[in-house]
Amino acid sequence: KPFTCFSFLAFCNHFCFIFAFSCFFCPKGWTQLDKYCYSFKNDPRTFPDAESVCNILGGNLVSINSAKEHALVVELIREGAGSVVDTWIGLHDAILEGDFVWTDGEVVNFKNFGANQPDNNGGNENCVEIEADEYSLWDDDECTDLNPFVCIRPVDDKDCH
């Protein structure tokens, strides 16, 4: 019976697909994109303190690797703060001036700096924030500034085995 077999395979494929992805989830208060969870923290901290908070929560300050991911982060900031505010992301050049790295070790393959940025204004701007403007471009700033921040962590898959 070709129809019965086809119907069963279609059902199995649909069910198996749902089952395979339903065990990946984010904790309450986090937003999922692909295999990562994101959370805006409206609790102004220095860059190192913000990274420490994200570490405690099982992640890092957010690394942004695409325009799609950047758009999600900006939306989380808008929702969490009511507008775009200066917000830490996990990019810095504190180790070697001009050599930007992500705190989670991701390769830097996407940048969204504003015009004439990064500029290391004053010689001590080593940490990167999303600027509170209509374009939400990136700017380097002093790591001691107090900003809200966005954390990233992998989805939880502990119940998938």
CNS distance restraints for C-alpha pairs under 8 A (distance, minus, plus):
assign (resid   1 and name CA) (resid   5 and name CA) 6.39 0.50 0.50
assign (resid   2 and name CA) (resid   6 and name CA) 6.02 0.50 0.50
assign (resid   3 and name CA) (resid   7 and name CA) 6.03 0.50 0.50
assign (resid   4 and name CA) (resid   8 and name CA) 6.15 0.50 0.50
assign (resid   5 and name CA) (resid   9 and name CA) 6.20 0.50 0.50
assign (resid   6 and name CA) (resid  10 and name CA) 6.11 0.50 0.50
assign (resid   7 and name CA) (resid  11 and name CA) 6.14 0.50 0.50
assign (resid   8 and name CA) (resid  12 and name CA) 6.01 0.50 0.50
assign (resid   9 and name CA) (resid  13 and name CA) 5.95 0.50 0.50
assign (resid  10 and name CA) (resid  14 and name CA) 6.17 0.50 0.50
assign (resid  11 and name CA) (resid  15 and name CA) 5.98 0.50 0.50
assign (resid  12 and name CA) (resid  16 and name CA) 5.77 0.50 0.50
assign (resid  13 and name CA) (resid  17 and name CA) 6.00 0.50 0.50
assign (resid  14 and name CA) (resid  18 and name CA) 6.32 0.50 0.50
assign (resid  15 and name CA) (resid  19 and name CA) 6.08 0.50 0.50
assign (resid  16 and name CA) (resid  20 and name CA) 5.92 0.50 0.50
assign (resid  17 and name CA) (resid  21 and name CA) 6.49 0.50 0.50
assign (resid  18 and name CA) (resid  22 and name CA) 5.82 0.50 0.50
assign (resid  19 and name CA) (resid  23 and name CA) 7.05 0.50 0.50
assign (resid  23 and name CA) (resid 156 and name CA) 8.00 0.50 0.50
assign (resid  23 and name CA) (resid 157 and name CA) 6.12 0.50 0.50
assign (resid  23 and name CA) (resid 159 and name CA) 6.24 0.50 0.50
assign (resid  23 and name CA) (resid 160 and name CA) 5.41 0.50 0.50
assign (resid  24 and name CA) (resid  35 and name CA) 7.64 0.50 0.50
assign (resid  24 and name CA) (resid 155 and name CA) 5.82 0.50 0.50
assign (resid  24 and name CA) (resid 156 and name CA) 5.64 0.50 0.50
assign (resid  24 and name CA) (resid 157 and name CA) 4.99 0.50 0.50
assign (resid  24 and name CA) (resid 160 and name CA) 7.38 0.50 0.50
assign (resid  25 and name CA) (resid  32 and name CA) 7.42 0.50 0.50
assign (resid  25 and name CA) (resid 155 and name CA) 5.43 0.50 0.50
assign (resid  25 and name CA) (resid 156 and name CA) 5.38 0.50 0.50
assign (resid  25 and name CA) (resid 157 and name CA) 6.95 0.50 0.50
assign (resid  26 and name CA) (resid  30 and name CA) 5.81 0.50 0.50
assign (resid  26 and name CA) (resid  31 and name CA) 6.72 0.50 0.50
assign (resid  26 and name CA) (resid  32 and name CA) 6.23 0.50 0.50
assign (resid  26 and name CA) (resid  36 and name CA) 7.88 0.50 0.50
assign (resid  26 and name CA) (resid  37 and name CA) 5.66 0.50 0.50
assign (resid  26 and name CA) (resid 155 and name CA) 5.37 0.50 0.50
assign (resid  26 and name CA) (resid 156 and name CA) 6.01 0.50 0.50
assign (resid  27 and name CA) (resid 156 and name CA) 7.72 0.50 0.50
assign (resid  29 and name CA) (resid  39 and name CA) 6.79 0.50 0.50
assign (resid  30 and name CA) (resid  37 and name CA) 5.74 0.50 0.50
assign (resid  30 and name CA) (resid  38 and name CA) 5.30 0.50 0.50
assign (resid  30 and name CA) (resid  39 and name CA) 4.85 0.50 0.50
assign (resid  31 and name CA) (resid  37 and name CA) 5.30 0.50 0.50
assign (resid  31 and name CA) (resid  38 and name CA) 5.07 0.50 0.50
assign (resid  31 and name CA) (resid  39 and name CA) 6.42 0.50 0.50
assign (resid  32 and name CA) (resid  36 and name CA) 5.71 0.50 0.50
assign (resid  32 and name CA) (resid  37 and name CA) 4.47 0.50 0.50
assign (resid  32 and name CA) (resid  38 and name CA) 6.35 0.50 0.50
assign (resid  32 and name CA) (resid 155 and name CA) 7.50 0.50 0.50
assign (resid  33 and name CA) (resid  37 and name CA) 6.42 0.50 0.50
assign (resid  33 and name CA) (resid  38 and name CA) 7.81 0.50 0.50
assign (resid  33 and name CA) (resid  69 and name CA) 7.87 0.50 0.50
assign (resid  35 and name CA) (resid 154 and name CA) 5.99 0.50 0.50
assign (resid  35 and name CA) (resid 155 and name CA) 5.36 0.50 0.50
assign (resid  36 and name CA) (resid 152 and name CA) 6.63 0.50 0.50
assign (resid  36 and name CA) (resid 153 and name CA) 5.66 0.50 0.50
assign (resid  36 and name CA) (resid 154 and name CA) 4.42 0.50 0.50
assign (resid  36 and name CA) (resid 155 and name CA) 5.02 0.50 0.50
assign (resid  37 and name CA) (resid 152 and name CA) 5.56 0.50 0.50
assign (resid  37 and name CA) (resid 153 and name CA) 5.26 0.50 0.50
assign (resid  37 and name CA) (resid 154 and name CA) 5.90 0.50 0.50
assign (resid  37 and name CA) (resid 155 and name CA) 5.69 0.50 0.50
assign (resid  38 and name CA) (resid  62 and name CA) 7.59 0.50 0.50
assign (resid  38 and name CA) (resid  73 and name CA) 7.67 0.50 0.50
assign (resid  38 and name CA) (resid 150 and name CA) 6.81 0.50 0.50
assign (resid  38 and name CA) (resid 151 and name CA) 5.65 0.50 0.50
assign (resid  38 and name CA) (resid 152 and name CA) 4.65 0.50 0.50
assign (resid  38 and name CA) (resid 153 and name CA) 6.73 0.50 0.50
assign (resid  39 and name CA) (resid  76 and name CA) 7.35 0.50 0.50
assign (resid  39 and name CA) (resid 150 and name CA) 5.51 0.50 0.50
assign (resid  39 and name CA) (resid 151 and name CA) 5.28 0.50 0.50
assign (resid  39 and name CA) (resid 152 and name CA) 6.68 0.50 0.50
assign (resid  40 and name CA) (resid  73 and name CA) 7.99 0.50 0.50
assign (resid  40 and name CA) (resid  76 and name CA) 6.04 0.50 0.50
assign (resid  40 and name CA) (resid  77 and name CA) 6.10 0.50 0.50
assign (resid  40 and name CA) (resid  80 and name CA) 6.40 0.50 0.50
assign (resid  40 and name CA) (resid 148 and name CA) 7.49 0.50 0.50
assign (resid  40 and name CA) (resid 149 and name CA) 5.92 0.50 0.50
assign (resid  40 and name CA) (resid 150 and name CA) 4.38 0.50 0.50
assign (resid  40 and name CA) (resid 151 and name CA) 6.52 0.50 0.50
assign (resid  41 and name CA) (resid  80 and name CA) 7.66 0.50 0.50
assign (resid  41 and name CA) (resid 148 and name CA) 5.70 0.50 0.50
assign (resid  41 and name CA) (resid 149 and name CA) 5.35 0.50 0.50
assign (resid  41 and name CA) (resid 150 and name CA) 5.95 0.50 0.50
assign (resid  41 and name CA) (resid 151 and name CA) 7.61 0.50 0.50
assign (resid  42 and name CA) (resid  80 and name CA) 6.79 0.50 0.50
assign (resid  42 and name CA) (resid  81 and name CA) 6.68 0.50 0.50
assign (resid  42 and name CA) (resid 148 and name CA) 4.76 0.50 0.50
assign (resid  42 and name CA) (resid 149 and name CA) 6.83 0.50 0.50
assign (resid  43 and name CA) (resid 147 and name CA) 7.39 0.50 0.50
assign (resid  43 and name CA) (resid 148 and name CA) 5.22 0.50 0.50
assign (resid  43 and name CA) (resid 149 and name CA) 7.55 0.50 0.50
assign (resid  44 and name CA) (resid 146 and name CA) 4.92 0.50 0.50
assign (resid  44 and name CA) (resid 147 and name CA) 4.21 0.50 0.50
assign (resid  44 and name CA) (resid 148 and name CA) 4.24 0.50 0.50
assign (resid  44 and name CA) (resid 149 and name CA) 7.27 0.50 0.50
assign (resid  45 and name CA) (resid  49 and name CA) 5.77 0.50 0.50
assign (resid  45 and name CA) (resid  50 and name CA) 5.45 0.50 0.50
assign (resid  45 and name CA) (resid 145 and name CA) 7.38 0.50 0.50
assign (resid  45 and name CA) (resid 146 and name CA) 4.52 0.50 0.50
assign (resid  45 and name CA) (resid 147 and name CA) 5.36 0.50 0.50
assign (resid  45 and name CA) (resid 148 and name CA) 6.38 0.50 0.50
assign (resid  45 and name CA) (resid 149 and name CA) 7.79 0.50 0.50
assign (resid  46 and name CA) (resid  50 and name CA) 6.01 0.50 0.50
assign (resid  46 and name CA) (resid 143 and name CA) 5.94 0.50 0.50
assign (resid  46 and name CA) (resid 144 and name CA) 4.84 0.50 0.50
assign (resid  46 and name CA) (resid 145 and name CA) 5.42 0.50 0.50
assign (resid  46 and name CA) (resid 146 and name CA) 4.78 0.50 0.50
assign (resid  46 and name CA) (resid 147 and name CA) 6.56 0.50 0.50
assign (resid  47 and name CA) (resid  51 and name CA) 6.23 0.50 0.50
assign (resid  47 and name CA) (resid  88 and name CA) 6.68 0.50 0.50
assign (resid  47 and name CA) (resid 127 and name CA) 6.96 0.50 0.50
assign (resid  47 and name CA) (resid 143 and name CA) 5.06 0.50 0.50
assign (resid  47 and name CA) (resid 144 and name CA) 6.49 0.50 0.50
assign (resid  47 and name CA) (resid 145 and name CA) 7.38 0.50 0.50
assign (resid  47 and name CA) (resid 146 and name CA) 7.55 0.50 0.50
assign (resid  47 and name CA) (resid 147 and name CA) 7.74 0.50 0.50
assign (resid  48 and name CA) (resid  52 and name CA) 6.26 0.50 0.50
assign (resid  48 and name CA) (resid 143 and name CA) 7.23 0.50 0.50
assign (resid  49 and name CA) (resid  53 and name CA) 6.29 0.50 0.50
assign (resid  50 and name CA) (resid  54 and name CA) 6.32 0.50 0.50
assign (resid  50 and name CA) (resid  61 and name CA) 7.08 0.50 0.50
assign (resid  50 and name CA) (resid  88 and name CA) 7.85 0.50 0.50
assign (resid  50 and name CA) (resid 148 and name CA) 7.99 0.50 0.50
assign (resid  50 and name CA) (resid 149 and name CA) 6.55 0.50 0.50
assign (resid  51 and name CA) (resid  55 and name CA) 6.14 0.50 0.50
assign (resid  51 and name CA) (resid  60 and name CA) 5.77 0.50 0.50
assign (resid  51 and name CA) (resid  61 and name CA) 5.37 0.50 0.50
assign (resid  51 and name CA) (resid  90 and name CA) 7.56 0.50 0.50
assign (resid  51 and name CA) (resid 103 and name CA) 7.84 0.50 0.50
assign (resid  52 and name CA) (resid  56 and name CA) 6.25 0.50 0.50
assign (resid  52 and name CA) (resid  60 and name CA) 7.80 0.50 0.50
assign (resid  53 and name CA) (resid  57 and name CA) 6.38 0.50 0.50
assign (resid  54 and name CA) (resid  58 and name CA) 6.42 0.50 0.50
assign (resid  54 and name CA) (resid  59 and name CA) 5.12 0.50 0.50
assign (resid  54 and name CA) (resid  60 and name CA) 4.76 0.50 0.50
assign (resid  54 and name CA) (resid  61 and name CA) 5.95 0.50 0.50
assign (resid  54 and name CA) (resid 151 and name CA) 5.42 0.50 0.50
assign (resid  54 and name CA) (resid 152 and name CA) 7.44 0.50 0.50
assign (resid  55 and name CA) (resid  59 and name CA) 4.81 0.50 0.50
assign (resid  55 and name CA) (resid  60 and name CA) 5.36 0.50 0.50
assign (resid  58 and name CA) (resid 153 and name CA) 6.10 0.50 0.50
assign (resid  59 and name CA) (resid 104 and name CA) 8.00 0.50 0.50
assign (resid  59 and name CA) (resid 151 and name CA) 6.53 0.50 0.50
assign (resid  59 and name CA) (resid 152 and name CA) 5.46 0.50 0.50
assign (resid  59 and name CA) (resid 153 and name CA) 4.25 0.50 0.50
assign (resid  59 and name CA) (resid 154 and name CA) 7.34 0.50 0.50
assign (resid  60 and name CA) (resid  90 and name CA) 7.12 0.50 0.50
assign (resid  60 and name CA) (resid 103 and name CA) 6.57 0.50 0.50
assign (resid  60 and name CA) (resid 104 and name CA) 5.92 0.50 0.50
assign (resid  60 and name CA) (resid 151 and name CA) 5.55 0.50 0.50
assign (resid  60 and name CA) (resid 152 and name CA) 5.60 0.50 0.50
assign (resid  60 and name CA) (resid 153 and name CA) 6.65 0.50 0.50
assign (resid  61 and name CA) (resid  88 and name CA) 7.47 0.50 0.50
assign (resid  61 and name CA) (resid  89 and name CA) 5.51 0.50 0.50
assign (resid  61 and name CA) (resid  90 and name CA) 4.38 0.50 0.50
assign (resid  61 and name CA) (resid 103 and name CA) 6.72 0.50 0.50
assign (resid  61 and name CA) (resid 104 and name CA) 7.56 0.50 0.50
assign (resid  61 and name CA) (resid 149 and name CA) 7.16 0.50 0.50
assign (resid  61 and name CA) (resid 150 and name CA) 5.86 0.50 0.50
assign (resid  61 and name CA) (resid 151 and name CA) 4.44 0.50 0.50
assign (resid  61 and name CA) (resid 152 and name CA) 6.03 0.50 0.50
assign (resid  62 and name CA) (resid  89 and name CA) 5.19 0.50 0.50
assign (resid  62 and name CA) (resid  90 and name CA) 5.11 0.50 0.50
assign (resid  62 and name CA) (resid 150 and name CA) 5.65 0.50 0.50
assign (resid  62 and name CA) (resid 151 and name CA) 4.90 0.50 0.50
assign (resid  62 and name CA) (resid 152 and name CA) 4.81 0.50 0.50
assign (resid  63 and name CA) (resid  89 and name CA) 6.62 0.50 0.50
assign (resid  63 and name CA) (resid  90 and name CA) 5.48 0.50 0.50
assign (resid  63 and name CA) (resid  91 and name CA) 6.93 0.50 0.50
assign (resid  63 and name CA) (resid 102 and name CA) 6.01 0.50 0.50
assign (resid  63 and name CA) (resid 103 and name CA) 7.61 0.50 0.50
assign (resid  63 and name CA) (resid 104 and name CA) 7.19 0.50 0.50
assign (resid  63 and name CA) (resid 106 and name CA) 7.06 0.50 0.50
assign (resid  63 and name CA) (resid 152 and name CA) 7.37 0.50 0.50
assign (resid  64 and name CA) (resid  69 and name CA) 5.92 0.50 0.50
assign (resid  64 and name CA) (resid  70 and name CA) 5.95 0.50 0.50
assign (resid  64 and name CA) (resid 110 and name CA) 6.90 0.50 0.50
assign (resid  64 and name CA) (resid 111 and name CA) 8.00 0.50 0.50
assign (resid  65 and name CA) (resid  69 and name CA) 6.54 0.50 0.50
assign (resid  65 and name CA) (resid  70 and name CA) 7.61 0.50 0.50
assign (resid  65 and name CA) (resid 108 and name CA) 7.18 0.50 0.50
assign (resid  65 and name CA) (resid 109 and name CA) 6.10 0.50 0.50
assign (resid  65 and name CA) (resid 110 and name CA) 5.04 0.50 0.50
assign (resid  65 and name CA) (resid 111 and name CA) 7.84 0.50 0.50
assign (resid  66 and name CA) (resid  70 and name CA) 6.22 0.50 0.50
assign (resid  66 and name CA) (resid 110 and name CA) 5.90 0.50 0.50
assign (resid  67 and name CA) (resid  71 and name CA) 6.10 0.50 0.50
assign (resid  67 and name CA) (resid 110 and name CA) 7.96 0.50 0.50
assign (resid  68 and name CA) (resid  72 and name CA) 6.43 0.50 0.50
assign (resid  69 and name CA) (resid  73 and name CA) 6.31 0.50 0.50
assign (resid  70 and name CA) (resid  74 and name CA) 6.21 0.50 0.50
assign (resid  71 and name CA) (resid  75 and name CA) 6.17 0.50 0.50
assign (resid  72 and name CA) (resid  76 and name CA) 6.22 0.50 0.50
assign (resid  73 and name CA) (resid  77 and name CA) 6.30 0.50 0.50
assign (resid  73 and name CA) (resid 150 and name CA) 7.39 0.50 0.50
assign (resid  74 and name CA) (resid  78 and name CA) 6.24 0.50 0.50
assign (resid  74 and name CA) (resid  84 and name CA) 7.03 0.50 0.50
assign (resid  74 and name CA) (resid 136 and name CA) 7.05 0.50 0.50
assign (resid  75 and name CA) (resid  79 and name CA) 6.10 0.50 0.50
assign (resid  76 and name CA) (resid  80 and name CA) 5.92 0.50 0.50
assign (resid  77 and name CA) (resid  81 and name CA) 5.79 0.50 0.50
assign (resid  77 and name CA) (resid  82 and name CA) 7.61 0.50 0.50
assign (resid  77 and name CA) (resid  83 and name CA) 6.93 0.50 0.50
assign (resid  77 and name CA) (resid  84 and name CA) 5.82 0.50 0.50
assign (resid  77 and name CA) (resid  85 and name CA) 7.14 0.50 0.50
assign (resid  77 and name CA) (resid  87 and name CA) 7.74 0.50 0.50
assign (resid  77 and name CA) (resid 150 and name CA) 7.94 0.50 0.50
assign (resid  78 and name CA) (resid  82 and name CA) 5.05 0.50 0.50
assign (resid  78 and name CA) (resid  83 and name CA) 4.32 0.50 0.50
assign (resid  78 and name CA) (resid  84 and name CA) 5.06 0.50 0.50
assign (resid  78 and name CA) (resid  85 and name CA) 7.83 0.50 0.50
assign (resid  79 and name CA) (resid  83 and name CA) 7.09 0.50 0.50
assign (resid  81 and name CA) (resid  85 and name CA) 7.06 0.50 0.50
assign (resid  84 and name CA) (resid 131 and name CA) 7.55 0.50 0.50
assign (resid  84 and name CA) (resid 132 and name CA) 4.91 0.50 0.50
assign (resid  84 and name CA) (resid 133 and name CA) 6.71 0.50 0.50
assign (resid  84 and name CA) (resid 134 and name CA) 7.86 0.50 0.50
assign (resid  84 and name CA) (resid 136 and name CA) 7.24 0.50 0.50
assign (resid  85 and name CA) (resid 130 and name CA) 7.66 0.50 0.50
assign (resid  85 and name CA) (resid 131 and name CA) 6.56 0.50 0.50
assign (resid  85 and name CA) (resid 132 and name CA) 4.27 0.50 0.50
assign (resid  85 and name CA) (resid 133 and name CA) 7.71 0.50 0.50
assign (resid  85 and name CA) (resid 148 and name CA) 7.84 0.50 0.50
assign (resid  86 and name CA) (resid 129 and name CA) 6.04 0.50 0.50
assign (resid  86 and name CA) (resid 130 and name CA) 5.50 0.50 0.50
assign (resid  86 and name CA) (resid 131 and name CA) 4.71 0.50 0.50
assign (resid  86 and name CA) (resid 132 and name CA) 4.82 0.50 0.50
assign (resid  86 and name CA) (resid 147 and name CA) 6.22 0.50 0.50
assign (resid  86 and name CA) (resid 148 and name CA) 7.16 0.50 0.50
assign (resid  87 and name CA) (resid 129 and name CA) 5.06 0.50 0.50
assign (resid  87 and name CA) (resid 130 and name CA) 5.18 0.50 0.50
assign (resid  87 and name CA) (resid 131 and name CA) 6.89 0.50 0.50
assign (resid  87 and name CA) (resid 132 and name CA) 7.85 0.50 0.50
assign (resid  87 and name CA) (resid 147 and name CA) 5.39 0.50 0.50
assign (resid  87 and name CA) (resid 148 and name CA) 5.00 0.50 0.50
assign (resid  87 and name CA) (resid 149 and name CA) 4.95 0.50 0.50
assign (resid  87 and name CA) (resid 150 and name CA) 7.26 0.50 0.50
assign (resid  88 and name CA) (resid 127 and name CA) 7.76 0.50 0.50
assign (resid  88 and name CA) (resid 128 and name CA) 6.16 0.50 0.50
assign (resid  88 and name CA) (resid 129 and name CA) 4.30 0.50 0.50
assign (resid  88 and name CA) (resid 130 and name CA) 6.45 0.50 0.50
assign (resid  88 and name CA) (resid 147 and name CA) 6.16 0.50 0.50
assign (resid  88 and name CA) (resid 148 and name CA) 6.33 0.50 0.50
assign (resid  88 and name CA) (resid 149 and name CA) 4.53 0.50 0.50
assign (resid  88 and name CA) (resid 150 and name CA) 6.64 0.50 0.50
assign (resid  89 and name CA) (resid 128 and name CA) 6.07 0.50 0.50
assign (resid  89 and name CA) (resid 129 and name CA) 5.55 0.50 0.50
assign (resid  89 and name CA) (resid 130 and name CA) 6.99 0.50 0.50
assign (resid  89 and name CA) (resid 149 and name CA) 6.37 0.50 0.50
assign (resid  89 and name CA) (resid 150 and name CA) 6.23 0.50 0.50
assign (resid  89 and name CA) (resid 151 and name CA) 7.90 0.50 0.50
assign (resid  90 and name CA) (resid 102 and name CA) 5.27 0.50 0.50
assign (resid  90 and name CA) (resid 103 and name CA) 5.28 0.50 0.50
assign (resid  90 and name CA) (resid 104 and name CA) 7.55 0.50 0.50
assign (resid  90 and name CA) (resid 127 and name CA) 7.84 0.50 0.50
assign (resid  90 and name CA) (resid 128 and name CA) 7.07 0.50 0.50
assign (resid  91 and name CA) (resid 100 and name CA) 6.29 0.50 0.50
assign (resid  91 and name CA) (resid 101 and name CA) 5.55 0.50 0.50
assign (resid  91 and name CA) (resid 102 and name CA) 4.54 0.50 0.50
assign (resid  91 and name CA) (resid 103 and name CA) 6.45 0.50 0.50
assign (resid  91 and name CA) (resid 127 and name CA) 6.23 0.50 0.50
assign (resid  91 and name CA) (resid 128 and name CA) 5.39 0.50 0.50
assign (resid  92 and name CA) (resid 100 and name CA) 5.18 0.50 0.50
assign (resid  92 and name CA) (resid 101 and name CA) 5.61 0.50 0.50
assign (resid  92 and name CA) (resid 102 and name CA) 6.54 0.50 0.50
assign (resid  92 and name CA) (resid 103 and name CA) 7.58 0.50 0.50
assign (resid  92 and name CA) (resid 126 and name CA) 5.41 0.50 0.50
assign (resid  92 and name CA) (resid 127 and name CA) 4.36 0.50 0.50
assign (resid  92 and name CA) (resid 128 and name CA) 5.80 0.50 0.50
assign (resid  92 and name CA) (resid 140 and name CA) 7.94 0.50 0.50
assign (resid  93 and name CA) (resid  97 and name CA) 5.30 0.50 0.50
assign (resid  93 and name CA) (resid  98 and name CA) 5.85 0.50 0.50
assign (resid  93 and name CA) (resid  99 and name CA) 5.31 0.50 0.50
assign (resid  93 and name CA) (resid 100 and name CA) 4.43 0.50 0.50
assign (resid  93 and name CA) (resid 101 and name CA) 6.30 0.50 0.50
assign (resid  93 and name CA) (resid 126 and name CA) 5.06 0.50 0.50
assign (resid  93 and name CA) (resid 127 and name CA) 6.60 0.50 0.50
assign (resid  94 and name CA) (resid 126 and name CA) 5.08 0.50 0.50
assign (resid  94 and name CA) (resid 127 and name CA) 7.14 0.50 0.50
assign (resid  95 and name CA) (resid  99 and name CA) 7.72 0.50 0.50
assign (resid  96 and name CA) (resid 100 and name CA) 7.82 0.50 0.50
assign (resid  97 and name CA) (resid 126 and name CA) 7.43 0.50 0.50
assign (resid 100 and name CA) (resid 108 and name CA) 7.50 0.50 0.50
assign (resid 101 and name CA) (resid 105 and name CA) 6.95 0.50 0.50
assign (resid 101 and name CA) (resid 106 and name CA) 7.63 0.50 0.50
assign (resid 101 and name CA) (resid 107 and name CA) 7.33 0.50 0.50
assign (resid 101 and name CA) (resid 108 and name CA) 6.41 0.50 0.50
assign (resid 102 and name CA) (resid 106 and name CA) 5.77 0.50 0.50
assign (resid 102 and name CA) (resid 107 and name CA) 7.22 0.50 0.50
assign (resid 102 and name CA) (resid 108 and name CA) 6.88 0.50 0.50
assign (resid 111 and name CA) (resid 138 and name CA) 7.96 0.50 0.50
assign (resid 112 and name CA) (resid 137 and name CA) 5.66 0.50 0.50
assign (resid 112 and name CA) (resid 138 and name CA) 5.62 0.50 0.50
assign (resid 113 and name CA) (resid 117 and name CA) 5.61 0.50 0.50
assign (resid 113 and name CA) (resid 118 and name CA) 6.67 0.50 0.50
assign (resid 113 and name CA) (resid 137 and name CA) 5.36 0.50 0.50
assign (resid 113 and name CA) (resid 138 and name CA) 4.21 0.50 0.50
assign (resid 113 and name CA) (resid 139 and name CA) 5.95 0.50 0.50
assign (resid 114 and name CA) (resid 118 and name CA) 7.70 0.50 0.50
assign (resid 114 and name CA) (resid 137 and name CA) 5.08 0.50 0.50
assign (resid 114 and name CA) (resid 138 and name CA) 5.69 0.50 0.50
assign (resid 114 and name CA) (resid 139 and name CA) 6.51 0.50 0.50
assign (resid 117 and name CA) (resid 138 and name CA) 7.57 0.50 0.50
assign (resid 117 and name CA) (resid 139 and name CA) 5.87 0.50 0.50
assign (resid 117 and name CA) (resid 140 and name CA) 7.04 0.50 0.50
assign (resid 118 and name CA) (resid 139 and name CA) 5.79 0.50 0.50
assign (resid 118 and name CA) (resid 140 and name CA) 5.35 0.50 0.50
assign (resid 119 and name CA) (resid 125 and name CA) 7.78 0.50 0.50
assign (resid 119 and name CA) (resid 140 and name CA) 6.95 0.50 0.50
assign (resid 120 and name CA) (resid 124 and name CA) 6.04 0.50 0.50
assign (resid 120 and name CA) (resid 125 and name CA) 4.61 0.50 0.50
assign (resid 120 and name CA) (resid 126 and name CA) 6.90 0.50 0.50
assign (resid 120 and name CA) (resid 140 and name CA) 6.52 0.50 0.50
assign (resid 120 and name CA) (resid 141 and name CA) 7.30 0.50 0.50
assign (resid 121 and name CA) (resid 125 and name CA) 6.22 0.50 0.50
assign (resid 121 and name CA) (resid 141 and name CA) 7.85 0.50 0.50
assign (resid 124 and name CA) (resid 141 and name CA) 7.60 0.50 0.50
assign (resid 124 and name CA) (resid 142 and name CA) 5.90 0.50 0.50
assign (resid 125 and name CA) (resid 140 and name CA) 5.42 0.50 0.50
assign (resid 125 and name CA) (resid 141 and name CA) 4.26 0.50 0.50
assign (resid 125 and name CA) (resid 142 and name CA) 4.30 0.50 0.50
assign (resid 125 and name CA) (resid 143 and name CA) 6.83 0.50 0.50
assign (resid 126 and name CA) (resid 140 and name CA) 6.02 0.50 0.50
assign (resid 126 and name CA) (resid 141 and name CA) 6.10 0.50 0.50
assign (resid 126 and name CA) (resid 142 and name CA) 6.00 0.50 0.50
assign (resid 126 and name CA) (resid 143 and name CA) 6.29 0.50 0.50
assign (resid 127 and name CA) (resid 140 and name CA) 5.32 0.50 0.50
assign (resid 127 and name CA) (resid 141 and name CA) 5.43 0.50 0.50
assign (resid 127 and name CA) (resid 142 and name CA) 6.15 0.50 0.50
assign (resid 127 and name CA) (resid 143 and name CA) 5.22 0.50 0.50
assign (resid 128 and name CA) (resid 138 and name CA) 6.51 0.50 0.50
assign (resid 128 and name CA) (resid 139 and name CA) 5.57 0.50 0.50
assign (resid 128 and name CA) (resid 140 and name CA) 4.35 0.50 0.50
assign (resid 128 and name CA) (resid 141 and name CA) 6.03 0.50 0.50
assign (resid 129 and name CA) (resid 138 and name CA) 5.61 0.50 0.50
assign (resid 129 and name CA) (resid 139 and name CA) 5.53 0.50 0.50
assign (resid 129 and name CA) (resid 140 and name CA) 6.30 0.50 0.50
assign (resid 129 and name CA) (resid 141 and name CA) 7.01 0.50 0.50
assign (resid 130 and name CA) (resid 136 and name CA) 5.68 0.50 0.50
assign (resid 130 and name CA) (resid 137 and name CA) 5.67 0.50 0.50
assign (resid 130 and name CA) (resid 138 and name CA) 4.57 0.50 0.50
assign (resid 130 and name CA) (resid 139 and name CA) 6.44 0.50 0.50
assign (resid 131 and name CA) (resid 136 and name CA) 5.19 0.50 0.50
assign (resid 131 and name CA) (resid 137 and name CA) 5.59 0.50 0.50
assign (resid 131 and name CA) (resid 138 and name CA) 5.73 0.50 0.50
assign (resid 131 and name CA) (resid 139 and name CA) 6.35 0.50 0.50
assign (resid 132 and name CA) (resid 136 and name CA) 6.09 0.50 0.50
assign (resid 133 and name CA) (resid 137 and name CA) 7.58 0.50 0.50
assign (resid 141 and name CA) (resid 145 and name CA) 7.51 0.50 0.50
assign (resid 157 and name CA) (resid 161 and name CA) 7.99 0.50 0.50
